[in-house]
């Protein structure tokens, strides 16, 4: 079971601030929780609670990075967390990240990372797709007005796979290449 829980503390609602964004601005934090069902008892046991992967909102002009409808997906042998960055004012770059995890050796390992970025001013696009199982990295650059993209491939050096516990803020995560 994969859950995202959000605190509902009125003290974390900022009613009066100057500038763009939703009012009141909800800064309540979220927790990503993962539980496994025990076969014999049918009970669930908590495997992980993470307070950092889905970041707390700090910028009123930015959309909520976590969409409750599409932010979590259970996929074969794992799950994905999708985050978005889009600002109504004060930023040109918009991007979407997808972190794909699988439970192995007592940890939730990052087996896939994807980031698609668009610069709203220039129209330039970039994407980064990492498959940690095959150690393949695909980098794509292009422009919103052209169909042809430039693709570069590389192989990751041999190193331990990142785990969910070590990623931190999912929007700020920078994979080692």
C-alpha positions as CSV (number, residue, x, y, z in Angstrom):
1,X,0.0,0.0,0.0
2,X,1.4,3.4,-0.9
3,X,-0.2,6.4,0.8
4,X,0.4,10.1,0.7
5,X,-0.8,11.8,3.9
6,X,-1.1,15.5,4.3
7,X,-1.3,17.3,7.6
8,X,-4.3,19.5,8.1
9,X,-3.0,22.1,10.5
10,X,-4.7,25.5,10.3
11,X,-1.4,27.0,11.6
12,X,0.2,26.0,8.3
13,X,-2.2,28.1,6.2
14,X,-0.9,31.5,5.4
15,X,-3.9,33.8,5.1
16,X,-2.3,37.2,4.4
17,X,0.7,37.6,2.2
18,X,1.5,40.0,-0.7
19,X,2.0,38.7,-4.2
20,X,0.8,36.0,-6.5
21,X,-0.6,32.6,-5.6
22,X,-3.5,30.9,-3.9
23,X,-4.9,32.5,-0.8
24,X,-4.8,31.1,1.8
25,X,-1.5,29.4,0.9
26,X,-1.4,25.8,2.3
27,X,2.1,24.8,3.5
28,X,1.0,21.7,5.3
29,X,3.6,19.0,4.9
30,X,3.1,15.5,3.4
31,X,4.3,12.1,4.3
32,X,4.9,9.3,1.9
33,X,4.0,6.0,3.7
34,X,4.5,2.5,2.4
35,X,3.1,-0.6,4.1
36,X,3.2,-4.3,3.1
37,X,0.4,-6.7,3.8
38,X,1.4,-9.8,5.7
39,X,0.1,-12.9,4.0
40,X,-0.9,-14.9,7.1
41,X,-2.5,-12.2,9.3
42,X,-3.7,-9.9,6.5
43,X,-2.4,-7.0,8.6
44,X,-0.3,-4.2,7.2
45,X,3.2,-3.4,8.5
46,X,4.7,0.0,7.9
47,X,7.9,-0.3,5.8
48,X,8.7,3.4,5.2
49,X,7.6,6.9,6.1
50,X,9.3,9.7,4.2
51,X,8.9,13.4,4.9
52,X,11.1,14.8,2.2
53,X,10.5,13.3,-1.3
54,X,7.3,15.2,-1.8
55,X,8.4,18.7,-0.8
56,X,6.5,21.1,1.4
57,X,5.2,24.1,-0.5
58,X,7.2,27.3,0.1
59,X,6.5,29.4,-3.0
60,X,3.0,30.8,-3.4
61,X,3.4,31.5,-7.1
62,X,4.2,27.9,-7.8
63,X,1.6,25.2,-8.4
64,X,1.4,22.4,-5.9
65,X,4.1,20.0,-7.1
66,X,2.0,16.9,-6.1
67,X,-1.2,16.2,-7.9
68,X,-3.3,13.9,-5.7
69,X,-4.9,12.3,-8.8
70,X,-1.7,11.3,-10.7
71,X,1.1,11.9,-8.2
72,X,1.4,8.2,-7.2
73,X,1.2,5.2,-9.4
74,X,1.7,1.5,-8.6
75,X,3.6,-0.1,-11.4
76,X,4.9,-3.6,-11.9
77,X,7.2,-4.5,-8.9
78,X,7.2,-1.0,-7.6
79,X,5.7,2.5,-7.6
80,X,6.2,5.9,-9.1
81,X,6.1,9.4,-7.6
82,X,5.4,12.2,-10.1
83,X,6.2,15.8,-9.2
84,X,5.6,19.0,-11.3
85,X,7.1,22.5,-11.2
86,X,5.2,25.4,-12.7
87,X,5.2,29.0,-11.6
88,X,2.6,31.6,-12.5
89,X,5.2,34.3,-12.0
90,X,8.9,34.5,-11.2
91,X,10.2,31.5,-13.2
92,X,10.7,30.5,-16.8
93,X,11.5,26.8,-16.3
94,X,8.7,24.3,-16.0
95,X,9.4,20.6,-15.4
96,X,8.0,17.2,-14.5
97,X,9.9,14.4,-12.7
98,X,9.0,10.8,-12.2
99,X,10.8,8.7,-9.7
100,X,10.3,4.9,-10.0
101,X,11.1,2.7,-7.0
102,X,11.3,-1.0,-6.3
103,X,11.7,-2.7,-2.9
104,X,14.9,-4.8,-2.8
105,X,17.3,-5.8,0.0
106,X,15.2,-4.0,2.6
107,X,15.3,-0.6,0.8
108,X,13.3,1.2,-1.8
109,X,15.8,1.6,-4.7
110,X,15.4,4.2,-7.4
111,X,15.3,2.1,-10.5
112,X,14.2,4.9,-12.9
113,X,14.3,8.7,-13.0
114,X,12.8,10.9,-15.7
115,X,12.8,14.7,-15.9
116,X,11.2,16.7,-18.8
117,X,12.0,20.4,-18.8
118,X,10.7,23.3,-20.9
119,X,11.9,26.8,-20.9
120,X,8.8,29.0,-21.4
121,X,10.8,31.9,-22.7
122,X,13.1,30.3,-25.3
123,X,11.0,27.2,-26.0
124,X,14.0,24.9,-25.5
125,X,13.2,21.4,-24.2
126,X,15.4,18.9,-22.4
127,X,14.7,15.4,-21.0
128,X,16.8,13.1,-18.9
129,X,15.8,9.4,-18.6
130,X,17.9,7.1,-16.4
131,X,17.4,3.4,-16.1
132,X,19.4,2.3,-13.0
133,X,18.8,-1.4,-13.8
134,X,20.5,-1.2,-17.2
135,X,22.7,1.8,-16.2
136,X,21.6,3.6,-19.4
137,X,21.1,7.4,-19.6
138,X,19.2,9.1,-22.4
139,X,19.5,12.9,-22.8
140,X,17.2,14.6,-25.3
141,X,17.3,18.3,-26.3
142,X,15.0,20.1,-28.7
143,X,12.6,22.9,-29.1
144,X,8.8,23.1,-28.9
145,X,8.5,24.3,-32.5
146,X,10.5,21.4,-34.0
147,X,9.8,17.6,-34.2
148,X,13.4,16.6,-34.5
149,X,15.2,16.2,-31.2
150,X,18.9,15.5,-30.5
151,X,19.5,12.3,-28.5
152,X,22.6,11.3,-26.6
153,X,23.2,8.1,-24.8
154,X,25.7,7.3,-22.0
155,X,26.3,4.5,-19.5
156,X,26.3,5.1,-15.8
157,X,29.4,4.2,-13.9
158,X,29.1,1.2,-11.6
159,X,28.0,2.4,-8.2
160,X,25.3,1.7,-5.7
161,X,21.7,2.5,-6.7
162,X,20.2,5.5,-4.9
163,X,17.5,4.7,-2.4
164,X,14.4,6.7,-1.5
165,X,15.9,7.5,1.9
166,X,18.8,9.3,0.3
167,X,17.1,11.3,-2.4
168,X,15.7,14.2,-0.2
169,X,13.4,16.7,-2.0
170,X,12.2,15.0,-5.2
171,X,12.1,18.3,-7.1
172,X,15.7,19.2,-6.2
173,X,17.2,15.7,-6.7
174,X,20.2,15.8,-9.0
175,X,21.3,12.3,-10.0
176,X,25.0,11.5,-10.1
177,X,26.0,10.8,-13.7
